[in-house]
Amino acid sequence: MVYDLYKNRDVLDFTDAGLIAIGFVVAFLTALVVVRFLLDFVSRHGFAPFAWWRIAVGLLGLAGLALTGAL
């Protein structure tokens, strides 16, 4: 992300700094909430349900890619 900003520095001006800062803050807070939820879930239920959920979502993703012809 930072490298992408560096590469496109000629396109950006100072008015974009506020939007970029808001994006960084929102992404950080969202990551905190998601990691907290995941750690609480795993500590209560163990890794098995999380692992099965990941396998199911992965299979659904592969099926979706196969159906759309992207795979």
Backbone as XML, in Angstrom:
<?xml version="1.0"?>
<chain id="A" units="angstrom">
  <residue number="1" name="MET">
    <atom name="N" x="0.822" y="-1.188" z="0.000"/>
    <atom name="CA" x="0.000" y="0.000" z="0.000"/>
    <atom name="C" x="0.868" y="1.255" z="0.000"/>
  </residue>
  <residue number="2" name="VAL">
    <atom name="N" x="1.847" y="1.290" z="0.864"/>
    <atom name="CA" x="2.705" y="2.471" z="0.930"/>
    <atom name="C" x="3.508" y="2.611" z="-0.361"/>
  </residue>
  <residue number="3" name="TYR">
    <atom name="N" x="3.984" y="1.489" z="-0.895"/>
    <atom name="CA" x="4.728" y="1.541" z="-2.157"/>
    <atom name="C" x="3.827" y="2.022" z="-3.291"/>
  </residue>
  <residue number="4" name="ASP">
    <atom name="N" x="2.568" y="1.590" z="-3.281"/>
    <atom name="CA" x="1.612" y="2.041" z="-4.292"/>
    <atom name="C" x="1.400" y="3.554" z="-4.194"/>
  </residue>
  <residue number="5" name="LEU">
    <atom name="N" x="1.309" y="4.060" z="-2.964"/>
    <atom name="CA" x="1.198" y="5.510" z="-2.787"/>
    <atom name="C" x="2.448" y="6.217" z="-3.307"/>
  </residue>
  <residue number="6" name="TYR">
    <atom name="N" x="3.605" y="5.632" z="-3.033"/>
    <atom name="CA" x="4.854" y="6.231" z="-3.500"/>
    <atom name="C" x="4.913" y="6.270" z="-5.032"/>
  </residue>
  <residue number="7" name="LYS">
    <atom name="N" x="4.486" y="5.171" z="-5.673"/>
    <atom name="CA" x="4.513" y="5.125" z="-7.129"/>
    <atom name="C" x="3.565" y="6.140" z="-7.748"/>
  </residue>
  <residue number="8" name="ASN">
    <atom name="N" x="2.453" y="6.415" z="-7.092"/>
    <atom name="CA" x="1.438" y="7.321" z="-7.635"/>
    <atom name="C" x="1.482" y="8.701" z="-6.988"/>
  </residue>
  <residue number="9" name="ARG">
    <atom name="N" x="2.623" y="9.077" z="-6.458"/>
    <atom name="CA" x="2.719" y="10.354" z="-5.754"/>
    <atom name="C" x="2.464" y="11.546" z="-6.673"/>
  </residue>
  <residue number="10" name="ASP">
    <atom name="N" x="2.708" y="11.405" z="-7.966"/>
    <atom name="CA" x="2.466" y="12.518" z="-8.883"/>
    <atom name="C" x="0.974" y="12.741" z="-9.125"/>
  </residue>
  <residue number="11" name="VAL">
    <atom name="N" x="0.161" y="11.732" z="-8.897"/>
    <atom name="CA" x="-1.281" y="11.848" z="-9.103"/>
    <atom name="C" x="-1.971" y="12.404" z="-7.860"/>
  </residue>
  <residue number="12" name="LEU">
    <atom name="N" x="-1.390" y="12.158" z="-6.700"/>
    <atom name="CA" x="-2.003" y="12.564" z="-5.435"/>
    <atom name="C" x="-1.632" y="14.003" z="-5.088"/>
  </residue>
  <residue number="13" name="ASP">
    <atom name="N" x="-2.541" y="14.654" z="-4.393"/>
    <atom name="CA" x="-2.210" y="15.947" z="-3.821"/>
    <atom name="C" x="-2.584" y="15.916" z="-2.337"/>
  </residue>
  <residue number="14" name="PHE">
    <atom name="N" x="-2.341" y="17.018" z="-1.655"/>
    <atom name="CA" x="-2.502" y="17.024" z="-0.200"/>
    <atom name="C" x="-3.952" y="16.817" z="0.230"/>
  </residue>
  <residue number="15" name="THR">
    <atom name="N" x="-4.919" y="17.105" z="-0.630"/>
    <atom name="CA" x="-6.323" y="16.937" z="-0.245"/>
    <atom name="C" x="-6.678" y="15.455" z="-0.085"/>
  </residue>
  <residue number="16" name="ASP">
    <atom name="N" x="-5.894" y="14.560" z="-0.677"/>
    <atom name="CA" x="-6.146" y="13.124" z="-0.531"/>
    <atom name="C" x="-5.607" y="12.565" z="0.778"/>
  </residue>
  <residue number="17" name="ALA">
    <atom name="N" x="-4.798" y="13.303" z="1.486"/>
    <atom name="CA" x="-4.173" y="12.812" z="2.718"/>
    <atom name="C" x="-5.221" y="12.464" z="3.773"/>
  </residue>
  <residue number="18" name="GLY">
    <atom name="N" x="-6.262" y="13.250" z="3.868"/>
    <atom name="CA" x="-7.319" y="12.973" z="4.850"/>
    <atom name="C" x="-8.024" y="11.658" z="4.567"/>
  </residue>
  <residue number="19" name="LEU">
    <atom name="N" x="-8.342" y="11.419" z="3.303"/>
    <atom name="CA" x="-8.997" y="10.164" z="2.943"/>
    <atom name="C" x="-8.090" y="8.968" z="3.180"/>
  </residue>
  <residue number="20" name="ILE">
    <atom name="N" x="-6.824" y="9.122" z="2.875"/>
    <atom name="CA" x="-5.874" y="8.031" z="3.096"/>
    <atom name="C" x="-5.735" y="7.759" z="4.587"/>
  </residue>
  <residue number="21" name="ALA">
    <atom name="N" x="-5.659" y="8.790" z="5.397"/>
    <atom name="CA" x="-5.553" y="8.616" z="6.849"/>
    <atom name="C" x="-6.793" y="7.936" z="7.407"/>
  </residue>
  <residue number="22" name="ILE">
    <atom name="N" x="-7.962" y="8.334" z="6.945"/>
    <atom name="CA" x="-9.207" y="7.691" z="7.392"/>
    <atom name="C" x="-9.210" y="6.227" z="6.995"/>
  </residue>
  <residue number="23" name="GLY">
    <atom name="N" x="-8.756" y="5.921" z="5.803"/>
    <atom name="CA" x="-8.688" y="4.530" z="5.355"/>
    <atom name="C" x="-7.761" y="3.699" z="6.220"/>
  </residue>
  <residue number="24" name="PHE">
    <atom name="N" x="-6.599" y="4.236" z="6.563"/>
    <atom name="CA" x="-5.667" y="3.516" z="7.438"/>
    <atom name="C" x="-6.281" y="3.274" z="8.813"/>
  </residue>
  <residue number="25" name="VAL">
    <atom name="N" x="-6.918" y="4.289" z="9.387"/>
    <atom name="CA" x="-7.508" y="4.158" z="10.728"/>
    <atom name="C" x="-8.642" y="3.142" z="10.723"/>
  </residue>
  <residue number="26" name="VAL">
    <atom name="N" x="-9.524" y="3.203" z="9.732"/>
    <atom name="CA" x="-10.641" y="2.270" z="9.657"/>
    <atom name="C" x="-10.147" y="0.843" z="9.441"/>
  </residue>
  <residue number="27" name="ALA">
    <atom name="N" x="-9.153" y="0.663" z="8.591"/>
    <atom name="CA" x="-8.596" y="-0.669" z="8.366"/>
    <atom name="C" x="-7.963" y="-1.211" z="9.642"/>
  </residue>
  <residue number="28" name="PHE">
    <atom name="N" x="-7.260" y="-0.375" z="10.398"/>
    <atom name="CA" x="-6.646" y="-0.807" z="11.646"/>
    <atom name="C" x="-7.695" y="-1.203" z="12.671"/>
  </residue>
  <residue number="29" name="LEU">
    <atom name="N" x="-8.730" y="-0.385" z="12.842"/>
    <atom name="CA" x="-9.774" y="-0.700" z="13.819"/>
    <atom name="C" x="-10.544" y="-1.958" z="13.428"/>
  </residue>
  <residue number="30" name="THR">
    <atom name="N" x="-10.818" y="-2.126" z="12.151"/>
    <atom name="CA" x="-11.502" y="-3.325" z="11.684"/>
    <atom name="C" x="-10.656" y="-4.565" z="11.945"/>
  </residue>
  <residue number="31" name="ALA">
    <atom name="N" x="-9.364" y="-4.463" z="11.704"/>
    <atom name="CA" x="-8.469" y="-5.592" z="11.965"/>
    <atom name="C" x="-8.458" y="-5.937" z="13.449"/>
  </residue>
  <residue number="32" name="LEU">
    <atom name="N" x="-8.456" y="-4.938" z="14.314"/>
    <atom name="CA" x="-8.496" y="-5.207" z="15.752"/>
    <atom name="C" x="-9.753" y="-5.970" z="16.146"/>
  </residue>
  <residue number="33" name="VAL">
    <atom name="N" x="-10.895" y="-5.547" z="15.629"/>
    <atom name="CA" x="-12.160" y="-6.206" z="15.958"/>
    <atom name="C" x="-12.171" y="-7.645" z="15.442"/>
  </residue>
  <residue number="34" name="VAL">
    <atom name="N" x="-11.736" y="-7.853" z="14.213"/>
    <atom name="CA" x="-11.760" y="-9.188" z="13.618"/>
    <atom name="C" x="-10.803" y="-10.132" z="14.338"/>
  </residue>
  <residue number="35" name="VAL">
    <atom name="N" x="-9.606" y="-9.667" z="14.647"/>
    <atom name="CA" x="-8.643" y="-10.523" z="15.345"/>
    <atom name="C" x="-9.141" y="-10.838" z="16.746"/>
  </residue>
  <residue number="36" name="ARG">
    <atom name="N" x="-9.706" y="-9.866" z="17.412"/>
    <atom name="CA" x="-10.261" y="-10.095" z="18.758"/>
    <atom name="C" x="-11.370" y="-11.142" z="18.706"/>
  </residue>
  <residue number="37" name="PHE">
    <atom name="N" x="-12.278" y="-11.011" z="17.740"/>
    <atom name="CA" x="-13.365" y="-11.981" z="17.590"/>
    <atom name="C" x="-12.809" y="-13.371" z="17.299"/>
  </residue>
  <residue number="38" name="LEU">
    <atom name="N" x="-11.842" y="-13.465" z="16.399"/>
    <atom name="CA" x="-11.272" y="-14.757" z="16.044"/>
    <atom name="C" x="-10.585" y="-15.402" z="17.243"/>
  </residue>
  <residue number="39" name="LEU">
    <atom name="N" x="-9.805" y="-14.643" z="17.994"/>
    <atom name="CA" x="-9.136" y="-15.198" z="19.169"/>
    <atom name="C" x="-10.139" y="-15.650" z="20.228"/>
  </residue>
  <residue number="40" name="ASP">
    <atom name="N" x="-11.197" y="-14.879" z="20.442"/>
    <atom name="CA" x="-12.236" y="-15.290" z="21.392"/>
    <atom name="C" x="-12.932" y="-16.565" z="20.926"/>
  </residue>
  <residue number="41" name="PHE">
    <atom name="N" x="-13.246" y="-16.641" z="19.644"/>
    <atom name="CA" x="-13.925" y="-17.818" z="19.108"/>
    <atom name="C" x="-13.055" y="-19.057" z="19.246"/>
  </residue>
  <residue number="42" name="VAL">
    <atom name="N" x="-11.788" y="-18.939" z="18.875"/>
    <atom name="CA" x="-10.875" y="-20.088" z="18.928"/>
    <atom name="C" x="-10.623" y="-20.503" z="20.374"/>
  </residue>
  <residue number="43" name="SER">
    <atom name="N" x="-10.545" y="-19.556" z="21.280"/>
    <atom name="CA" x="-10.311" y="-19.916" z="22.678"/>
    <atom name="C" x="-11.516" y="-20.628" z="23.286"/>
  </residue>
  <residue number="44" name="ARG">
    <atom name="N" x="-12.726" y="-20.324" z="22.821"/>
    <atom name="CA" x="-13.928" y="-20.991" z="23.335"/>
    <atom name="C" x="-14.222" y="-22.312" z="22.643"/>
  </residue>
  <residue number="45" name="HIS">
    <atom name="N" x="-13.998" y="-22.402" z="21.327"/>
    <atom name="CA" x="-14.427" y="-23.564" z="20.550"/>
    <atom name="C" x="-13.290" y="-24.413" z="20.018"/>
  </residue>
  <residue number="46" name="GLY">
    <atom name="N" x="-12.060" y="-23.931" z="20.097"/>
    <atom name="CA" x="-10.930" y="-24.666" z="19.545"/>
    <atom name="C" x="-10.747" y="-24.346" z="18.070"/>
  </residue>
  <residue number="47" name="PHE">
    <atom name="N" x="-9.724" y="-24.966" z="17.489"/>
    <atom name="CA" x="-9.393" y="-24.672" z="16.095"/>
    <atom name="C" x="-10.213" y="-25.488" z="15.096"/>
  </residue>
  <residue number="48" name="ALA">
    <atom name="N" x="-10.815" y="-26.592" z="15.524"/>
    <atom name="CA" x="-11.509" y="-27.482" z="14.582"/>
    <atom name="C" x="-12.646" y="-26.780" z="13.826"/>
  </residue>
  <residue number="49" name="PRO">
    <atom name="N" x="-13.588" y="-26.098" z="14.503"/>
    <atom name="CA" x="-14.650" y="-25.422" z="13.728"/>
    <atom name="C" x="-14.101" y="-24.357" z="12.778"/>
  </residue>
  <residue number="50" name="PHE">
    <atom name="N" x="-13.080" y="-23.649" z="13.210"/>
    <atom name="CA" x="-12.464" y="-22.635" z="12.350"/>
    <atom name="C" x="-11.829" y="-23.288" z="11.131"/>
  </residue>
  <residue number="51" name="ALA">
    <atom name="N" x="-11.155" y="-24.417" z="11.334"/>
    <atom name="CA" x="-10.520" y="-25.125" z="10.218"/>
    <atom name="C" x="-11.567" y="-25.646" z="9.237"/>
  </residue>
  <residue number="52" name="TRP">
    <atom name="N" x="-12.634" y="-26.240" z="9.727"/>
    <atom name="CA" x="-13.697" y="-26.732" z="8.839"/>
    <atom name="C" x="-14.357" y="-25.585" z="8.078"/>
  </residue>
  <residue number="53" name="TRP">
    <atom name="N" x="-14.543" y="-24.458" z="8.754"/>
    <atom name="CA" x="-15.135" y="-23.293" z="8.094"/>
    <atom name="C" x="-14.225" y="-22.813" z="6.965"/>
  </residue>
  <residue number="54" name="ARG">
    <atom name="N" x="-12.923" y="-22.774" z="7.213"/>
    <atom name="CA" x="-11.979" y="-22.350" z="6.169"/>
    <atom name="C" x="-11.992" y="-23.307" z="4.987"/>
  </residue>
  <residue number="55" name="ILE">
    <atom name="N" x="-12.076" y="-24.601" z="5.268"/>
    <atom name="CA" x="-12.130" y="-25.586" z="4.182"/>
    <atom name="C" x="-13.409" y="-25.392" z="3.362"/>
  </residue>
  <residue number="56" name="ALA">
    <atom name="N" x="-14.542" y="-25.208" z="4.046"/>
    <atom name="CA" x="-15.821" y="-25.028" z="3.349"/>
    <atom name="C" x="-15.805" y="-23.769" z="2.482"/>
  </residue>
  <residue number="57" name="VAL">
    <atom name="N" x="-15.295" y="-22.680" z="3.021"/>
    <atom name="CA" x="-15.247" y="-21.428" z="2.256"/>
    <atom name="C" x="-14.289" y="-21.564" z="1.072"/>
  </residue>
  <residue number="58" name="GLY">
    <atom name="N" x="-13.179" y="-22.261" z="1.281"/>
    <atom name="CA" x="-12.242" y="-22.492" z="0.178"/>
    <atom name="C" x="-12.853" y="-23.315" z="-0.936"/>
  </residue>
  <residue number="59" name="LEU">
    <atom name="N" x="-13.589" y="-24.365" z="-0.562"/>
    <atom name="CA" x="-14.252" y="-25.193" z="-1.574"/>
    <atom name="C" x="-15.330" y="-24.410" z="-2.321"/>
  </residue>
  <residue number="60" name="LEU">
    <atom name="N" x="-16.081" y="-23.595" z="-1.589"/>
    <atom name="CA" x="-17.090" y="-22.757" z="-2.249"/>
    <atom name="C" x="-16.430" y="-21.751" z="-3.198"/>
  </residue>
  <residue number="61" name="GLY">
    <atom name="N" x="-15.302" y="-21.207" z="-2.786"/>
    <atom name="CA" x="-14.580" y="-20.280" z="-3.656"/>
    <atom name="C" x="-14.074" y="-20.963" z="-4.916"/>
  </residue>
  <residue number="62" name="LEU">
    <atom name="N" x="-13.521" y="-22.177" z="-4.767"/>
    <atom name="CA" x="-13.060" y="-22.922" z="-5.933"/>
    <atom name="C" x="-14.229" y="-23.289" z="-6.851"/>
  </residue>
  <residue number="63" name="ALA">
    <atom name="N" x="-15.356" y="-23.682" z="-6.258"/>
    <atom name="CA" x="-16.537" y="-24.008" z="-7.058"/>
    <atom name="C" x="-17.028" y="-22.764" z="-7.816"/>
  </residue>
  <residue number="64" name="GLY">
    <atom name="N" x="-17.026" y="-21.623" z="-7.143"/>
    <atom name="CA" x="-17.430" y="-20.379" z="-7.804"/>
    <atom name="C" x="-16.505" y="-20.022" z="-8.953"/>
  </residue>
  <residue number="65" name="LEU">
    <atom name="N" x="-15.209" y="-20.192" z="-8.743"/>
    <atom name="CA" x="-14.261" y="-19.914" z="-9.825"/>
    <atom name="C" x="-14.450" y="-20.890" z="-10.989"/>
  </residue>
  <residue number="66" name="ALA">
    <atom name="N" x="-14.711" y="-22.153" z="-10.659"/>
    <atom name="CA" x="-14.910" y="-23.150" z="-11.714"/>
    <atom name="C" x="-16.192" y="-22.849" z="-12.501"/>
  </residue>
  <residue number="67" name="LEU">
    <atom name="N" x="-17.246" y="-22.444" z="-11.821"/>
    <atom name="CA" x="-18.516" y="-22.162" z="-12.503"/>
    <atom name="C" x="-18.428" y="-20.917" z="-13.390"/>
  </residue>
  <residue number="68" name="THR">
    <atom name="N" x="-17.638" y="-19.949" z="-12.974"/>
    <atom name="CA" x="-17.522" y="-18.726" z="-13.779"/>
    <atom name="C" x="-16.466" y="-18.850" z="-14.877"/>
  </residue>
  <residue number="69" name="GLY">
    <atom name="N" x="-15.734" y="-19.936" z="-14.880"/>
    <atom name="CA" x="-14.720" y="-20.141" z="-15.896"/>
    <atom name="C" x="-13.404" y="-19.454" z="-15.590"/>
  </residue>
  <residue number="70" name="ALA">
    <atom name="N" x="-13.253" y="-18.928" z="-14.390"/>
    <atom name="CA" x="-12.025" y="-18.240" z="-14.031"/>
    <atom name="C" x="-10.950" y="-19.193" z="-13.552"/>
  </residue>
  <residue number="71" name="LEU">
    <atom name="N" x="-11.295" y="-20.438" z="-13.340"/>
    <atom name="CA" x="-10.328" y="-21.406" z="-12.847"/>
    <atom name="C" x="-9.734" y="-22.233" z="-13.960"/>
  </residue>
</chain>
